[in-house]
Amino acid sequence: MNRFSLGLLGLVLLVAGGSAIAAHLGRVPRLDRNAAVLPGTALPPTWVLWVVAAAAVVVALLCLRWLAAQIPRRKVADWRWADETGTTRITTTTAAAPFAEEITSYPGVRKVEAALTGPHAAPRLALVVRAHGDADLRGIRRRIDDEGLPRLRQALGTPDLQAIVEFRMSASRADARAH
């Protein structure tokens, strides 16, 4: 919807601009290029100018709001633990970063994006593993399940941590070196 509306608005503005240029160059047969755009030269009543100014401000604020909505944001959650020694607070991105680095060190893995979501009591881990085309995906998944996840569960104190792994493949290392 957003792209369609923008495309339609762009098309309307393009046609309007092209028509104005064509009229200015005298390419529109029924229009005199020296004629006034609006009849009369008197200014409209003052209230009309105020309404136009207010409408322009509203449109400008809506445009700024739309621009701000285009900026990608990643919501970072805080997890807190409290015990007799004090309170521990950690962001979910900080908690997932070492885990992602560990997975990146596995053979065949190029890059890993890890995101912890949900409350500390019932967290979920989403992994996007970018691997080379000749990588052993079963082996990578086995190492994640057998080595990486148990360490992360122990470090966070969340034995019920569930992980969803998505693999994205790229050219094999041999193909990448050949090009």
C-alpha positions as CSV (number, residue, x, y, z in Angstrom):
1,M,0.0,0.0,0.0
2,N,2.7,2.4,0.9
3,R,4.7,1.9,-2.2
4,F,1.6,2.0,-4.4
5,S,0.5,5.3,-2.9
6,L,4.0,6.8,-3.3
7,G,4.2,5.6,-6.9
8,L,0.7,7.0,-7.7
9,L,1.6,10.3,-6.1
10,G,4.9,10.4,-8.0
11,L,3.1,9.7,-11.3
12,V,0.5,12.5,-10.6
13,L,3.3,15.0,-9.8
14,L,5.3,13.9,-12.8
15,V,2.3,14.5,-15.1
16,A,1.4,17.8,-13.5
17,G,5.0,19.0,-13.8
18,G,5.3,17.9,-17.4
19,S,2.0,19.6,-18.2
20,A,3.2,22.8,-16.6
21,I,6.4,22.7,-18.6
22,A,4.5,22.0,-21.9
23,A,2.2,24.9,-21.2
24,H,5.1,27.2,-20.5
25,L,6.9,26.2,-23.7
26,G,3.6,26.8,-25.7
27,R,3.2,23.1,-26.7
28,V,-0.4,23.0,-25.5
29,P,-2.5,24.4,-28.4
30,R,-5.5,25.8,-26.5
31,L,-3.5,27.6,-23.8
32,D,-1.9,31.0,-24.2
33,R,1.6,30.8,-22.6
34,N,1.3,34.5,-21.6
35,A,-2.2,34.2,-20.0
36,A,-2.6,34.5,-16.2
37,V,-3.0,31.2,-14.3
38,L,-5.8,32.6,-12.2
39,P,-8.1,35.4,-13.1
40,G,-7.7,38.7,-11.3
41,T,-4.8,40.0,-9.3
42,A,-6.4,40.7,-5.9
43,L,-5.2,38.7,-2.9
44,P,-7.7,36.3,-1.3
45,P,-9.1,37.1,2.1
46,T,-6.7,36.8,5.0
47,W,-8.5,33.8,6.5
48,V,-7.7,31.8,3.2
49,L,-4.0,32.5,3.6
50,W,-4.1,31.3,7.3
51,V,-6.0,28.1,6.2
52,V,-3.5,27.5,3.5
53,A,-0.6,28.0,5.9
54,A,-2.1,25.7,8.5
55,A,-2.7,23.0,5.9
56,A,0.9,23.4,4.7
57,V,2.1,22.9,8.3
58,V,-0.1,19.8,8.8
59,V,1.2,18.3,5.5
60,A,4.8,19.1,6.5
61,L,4.3,17.4,9.9
62,L,2.8,14.4,8.3
63,C,5.7,14.2,5.9
64,L,8.2,14.4,8.7
65,R,6.3,11.7,10.6
66,W,6.4,9.5,7.5
67,L,10.1,10.1,7.1
68,A,10.7,9.2,10.7
69,A,8.7,6.0,10.3
70,Q,11.1,4.9,7.5
71,I,14.1,4.9,9.9
72,P,14.6,1.3,10.9
73,R,14.5,0.7,14.6
74,R,15.4,-2.4,16.5
75,K,13.7,-2.6,19.9
76,V,16.2,-3.7,22.5
77,A,14.7,-5.4,25.6
78,D,16.3,-5.4,29.0
79,W,16.3,-8.5,31.2
80,R,16.7,-8.1,35.0
81,W,17.6,-10.6,37.7
82,A,17.5,-9.8,41.4
83,D,18.9,-11.8,44.2
84,E,20.5,-11.2,47.6
85,T,23.7,-9.9,46.0
86,G,22.1,-7.3,43.9
87,T,20.4,-6.7,40.5
88,T,21.8,-7.7,37.1
89,R,20.6,-6.0,34.0
90,I,21.5,-7.0,30.4
91,T,20.1,-6.1,27.0
92,T,19.1,-8.9,24.8
93,T,21.5,-7.8,22.0
94,T,24.4,-7.9,24.5
95,A,23.3,-11.4,25.6
96,A,23.1,-12.8,22.0
97,A,26.3,-11.2,20.6
98,P,28.9,-13.7,22.0
99,F,26.6,-16.6,20.9
100,A,26.5,-15.2,17.4
101,E,30.3,-14.8,17.4
102,E,30.7,-18.4,18.5
103,I,28.5,-19.7,15.7
104,T,30.3,-17.6,13.2
105,S,33.5,-19.5,14.1
106,Y,32.0,-22.8,13.0
107,P,33.3,-24.2,9.6
108,G,31.2,-23.0,6.7
109,V,29.5,-20.2,8.5
110,R,29.9,-16.7,7.0
111,K,27.7,-14.6,9.3
112,V,25.2,-15.0,12.1
113,E,22.4,-12.7,13.2
114,A,21.0,-13.6,16.6
115,A,18.0,-12.0,18.3
116,L,16.6,-12.8,21.8
117,T,12.9,-12.0,22.2
118,G,10.3,-12.4,24.8
119,P,10.5,-12.1,28.6
120,H,13.4,-13.6,30.6
121,A,11.0,-16.3,31.9
122,A,10.1,-17.6,28.4
123,P,12.8,-16.4,25.9
124,R,13.1,-17.3,22.3
125,L,16.1,-17.1,20.1
126,A,16.0,-16.4,16.4
127,L,19.1,-17.2,14.4
128,V,19.8,-16.3,10.8
129,V,22.9,-18.3,9.7
130,R,24.5,-17.3,6.5
131,A,26.6,-20.2,5.3
132,H,28.7,-21.1,2.3
133,G,27.0,-23.3,-0.4
134,D,29.3,-26.3,0.4
135,A,28.7,-26.0,4.2
136,D,27.5,-29.0,6.2
137,L,24.2,-27.6,7.5
138,R,23.3,-30.7,9.6
139,G,26.7,-30.4,11.2
140,I,26.2,-26.7,11.9
141,R,22.8,-27.3,13.4
142,R,24.1,-30.2,15.5
143,R,26.9,-28.0,16.9
144,I,24.4,-25.2,17.6
145,D,22.1,-27.7,19.5
146,D,24.8,-29.6,21.3
147,E,27.4,-27.0,22.1
148,G,26.2,-23.4,21.6
149,L,22.7,-23.5,23.0
150,P,23.5,-25.4,26.2
151,R,26.2,-22.8,27.0
152,L,23.8,-19.9,26.2
153,R,21.1,-21.5,28.3
154,Q,23.5,-21.9,31.2
155,A,24.9,-18.4,30.9
156,L,21.4,-16.8,30.9
157,G,19.9,-19.2,33.4
158,T,17.1,-20.1,31.0
159,P,16.9,-23.9,30.5
160,D,13.7,-23.6,28.4
161,L,15.3,-21.3,25.7
162,Q,13.9,-22.3,22.3
163,A,15.8,-21.5,19.1
164,I,14.6,-21.1,15.6
165,V,17.4,-21.4,13.0
166,E,17.1,-20.1,9.4
167,F,19.9,-20.9,7.0
168,R,20.7,-18.7,4.0
169,M,23.1,-20.1,1.5
170,S,25.7,-18.3,-0.6
171,A,28.3,-19.4,-3.2
172,S,30.8,-22.0,-1.9
173,R,34.2,-20.8,-0.9
174,A,35.8,-22.5,-3.9
175,D,33.4,-20.6,-6.2
176,A,34.0,-17.3,-4.4
177,R,37.8,-17.7,-4.8
178,A,37.5,-18.6,-8.5
179,H,35.6,-15.3,-9.3
